[in-house]
C-alpha cells in the first residue's frame, strides 16, 4: 500500500516537471558575441567595380617633380671667398694665416712667381780678356774713378761693374759721368724672379680682413667665386 502511494507521488512530480518545461517561453539566443568574434577573422568583400585600378594606385605613389631649378644649398649666401696677397715672405704668410684661422671657414695658401725690380746697374761691357779688363780699370782709376769692380768669373767675366743703384736718378748720374770720360758705360735695370704668396680665404660675408693685414704693405684682397 505504501509503495503504491510513493510511485503515484513520483509520477505526479515527473508529469508536473514535464508540463512546466513544455509550457515555459523559449530563451532568446544571444548570437552577438559569436558573430562579432567571427567577423574579425572574415575579410571584407569588395566588388571588382569598387576596387581602385593598380595603375591609379601606382600613380598616386609617385611624387610630382618640382617646378624650376633646385633651391640653393643653405648657407652659401652667407660666405665670402677672398684672394688675399701678395705676401713677400713666408714669415709674413704664416703670421697672416694665424690671424685668419679663428674666423675662417676654409683657408689655404699658394705660391706664384713674379719679376721684381732690384734697382739699376751701371757697367762697362765685357772686355776681350782679363788683361784688357785690368788695363781699362787702370784707365778709370787714372781719371779719378774709384768705385768699380772687375768681374773675374761667370757669365759676366771681364765685365767692369761701376755701381748698383736703388734709385734710377742716381744710376743715370753715374752713367752720364762715366760716358763723359769717354767710356762706353751701360745702364741696365736689375730684375729677379721672386715668390709671391697668396691666401685663399672663405669667411662670413662682411668679414673685416683689412685689420688683419694692415701691417703688410701692398697686400689687398679680391673677391673670387666660391667653389
C-alpha positions in Angstrom: 0.0 0.0 0.0 2.8 2.4 0.9 4.8 1.5 -2.2 1.9 2.3 -4.5 1.5 5.7 -2.8 5.2 6.6 -3.4 5.0 5.6 -7.1 1.9 7.7 -7.6 3.7 10.7 -6.0 6.8 10.3 -8.2 4.7 10.1 -11.4 2.8 13.2 -10.4 6.0 15.1 -9.8 7.5 14.0 -13.2 4.4 14.9 -15.0 4.5 18.4 -13.4 8.1 19.0 -14.4 7.5 17.8 -18.0 4.5 20.1 -18.2 6.5 23.1 -16.9 9.3 22.5 -19.4 6.9 22.3 -22.2 4.9 25.4 -21.3 7.9 27.8 -20.5 8.9 30.5 -23.1 11.9 29.9 -25.4 15.1 31.8 -24.4 16.5 34.3 -26.9 19.8 33.2 -28.5 22.5 35.8 -27.9 24.4 35.5 -31.1 26.1 38.9 -30.8 29.4 37.8 -29.3 29.8 34.9 -31.7 29.1 36.9 -34.7 31.5 39.6 -33.6 34.3 37.2 -32.9 33.9 35.5 -36.3 33.5 38.7 -38.2 37.0 39.9 -37.2 38.5 36.9 -38.9 36.5 37.2 -42.1 37.9 39.6 -44.8 35.6 42.3 -46.1 34.3 41.6 -49.6 35.0 44.2 -52.2 33.3 44.3 -55.6 35.5 44.4 -58.6 33.7 47.5 -59.8 34.6 49.2 -56.5 38.3 48.2 -56.4 40.8 51.0 -57.4 42.8 50.1 -60.5 46.5 49.3 -59.8 47.7 51.9 -62.3 45.9 54.6 -60.3 47.4 53.4 -57.0 50.9 53.4 -58.6 50.4 56.9 -60.0 49.3 58.2 -56.5 52.5 56.8 -55.0 54.8 58.8 -57.4 55.8 62.2 -56.1 55.4 65.0 -58.6 58.6 66.5 -59.9 59.4 70.0 -58.6 58.9 73.0 -60.8 62.0 75.0 -61.7 65.7 74.6 -60.5 66.5 73.2 -57.1 66.8 75.6 -54.2 70.4 76.7 -53.4 72.3 75.0 -50.6 71.5 76.8 -47.4 74.4 78.9 -46.1 76.3 79.6 -49.3 74.8 83.1 -49.5 76.5 84.0 -46.2 80.0 83.0 -47.3 82.6 85.4 -48.8 85.6 84.0 -50.8 88.7 86.1 -51.0 92.2 86.1 -52.5 94.5 87.9 -50.1 98.1 88.9 -51.0 100.7 89.1 -52.2 102.9 88.4 -49.2 106.6 88.7 -49.9 108.0 86.3 -47.3 106.9 83.0 -45.7 107.1 84.6 -42.3 104.5 87.2 -43.3 102.4 84.5 -44.8 102.4 82.4 -41.6 101.5 85.3 -39.4 98.6 86.3 -41.6 97.3 82.8 -41.8 97.4 82.6 -38.0 95.4 85.8 -37.7 92.8 84.5 -40.2 92.4 80.9 -38.8 89.9 81.6 -35.9 87.4 83.2 -38.3 87.9 81.2 -41.5 85.5 78.6 -42.8 88.3 77.4 -45.2 91.9 78.5 -45.5 94.8 77.6 -47.8 97.8 79.3 -49.4 99.6 79.1 -52.8 102.7 80.5 -54.4 103.3 82.4 -57.7 106.4 83.8 -59.2 106.9 87.4 -60.4 109.6 89.6 -61.7 110.7 92.3 -59.2 112.9 95.3 -59.7 116.2 95.1 -57.9 117.4 98.6 -58.9 119.8 99.6 -61.6 123.3 98.6 -62.7 125.9 100.7 -64.5 128.8 98.8 -66.1 131.3 98.5 -68.9 130.6 95.5 -71.2 132.9 92.5 -71.0 136.4 93.2 -72.3 138.2 90.9 -74.7 140.4 89.3 -72.0 141.3 89.7 -68.4 144.4 91.8 -69.2 142.3 94.2 -71.3 139.8 94.5 -68.4 142.5 95.3 -65.9 144.0 97.8 -68.3 140.6 99.5 -68.6 140.2 99.5 -64.9 143.6 101.3 -64.6 142.3 104.0 -67.0 139.2 104.5 -64.9 141.4 104.9 -61.8 143.6 107.4 -63.7 140.6 109.6 -64.4 139.5 109.7 -60.8 137.0 106.9 -60.7 137.5 104.6 -57.8 134.2 102.7 -57.3 134.5 99.8 -59.8 134.9 96.1 -59.8 136.3 93.7 -62.4 134.2 90.5 -62.6 136.5 87.5 -62.7 134.2 84.6 -63.3 130.7 83.5 -64.5 128.6 84.9 -67.3 129.8 88.4 -66.7 133.5 87.6 -66.7 135.7 90.6 -67.6 132.8 93.0 -67.2 133.6 96.1 -65.2 130.9 97.0 -62.7 130.6 100.7 -62.0 127.9 100.5 -59.3 124.5 99.2 -58.2 121.8 101.8 -57.5 118.3 101.6 -56.0 117.1 104.9 -57.5 117.2 105.4 -61.2 118.2 109.0 -60.8 121.5 108.1 -59.1 122.1 105.4 -61.7 121.6 107.9 -64.5 124.1 110.4 -62.9 126.8 107.7 -62.7 126.1 106.6 -66.3 126.4 110.1 -67.6 129.7 110.7 -65.6 131.5 107.7 -67.0 130.3 108.3 -70.6 131.6 111.9 -70.3 135.1 110.4 -69.6 134.9 108.6 -72.9 133.9 105.1 -71.7 131.0 103.1 -73.2 129.1 102.8 -70.0 125.7 100.9 -70.0 122.7 101.3 -67.7 120.5 98.3 -67.1 117.6 97.6 -64.8 118.1 94.7 -62.4 115.2 92.2 -62.1 114.9 89.0 -60.2 112.2 86.3 -60.1 110.8 86.3 -56.6 108.0 84.3 -54.9 104.6 85.8 -54.1 102.4 84.1 -51.5 98.6 84.3 -51.6 95.9 83.2 -49.1 92.6 81.8 -50.4 90.1 82.5 -47.7 86.4 81.6 -47.1 84.8 83.7 -44.3 81.4 85.1 -43.3 80.1 87.9 -45.5 81.3 91.3 -44.3 84.4 89.9 -42.6 87.0 92.7 -41.7 90.1 91.3 -43.4 91.8 94.7 -43.6 92.5 94.9 -39.9 94.3 91.5 -40.1 96.8 92.6 -42.8 97.2 96.3 -42.2 100.9 95.9 -41.3 101.8 94.3 -44.7 102.3 97.0 -47.4 100.9 96.2 -50.8 98.6 93.4 -49.6 95.0 93.6 -50.8 92.0 91.3 -51.3 89.9 90.4 -54.3 86.5 88.7 -54.2 86.5 85.4 -56.1 83.8 82.8 -56.9 83.3 80.3 -54.1 83.9 76.7 -55.3 
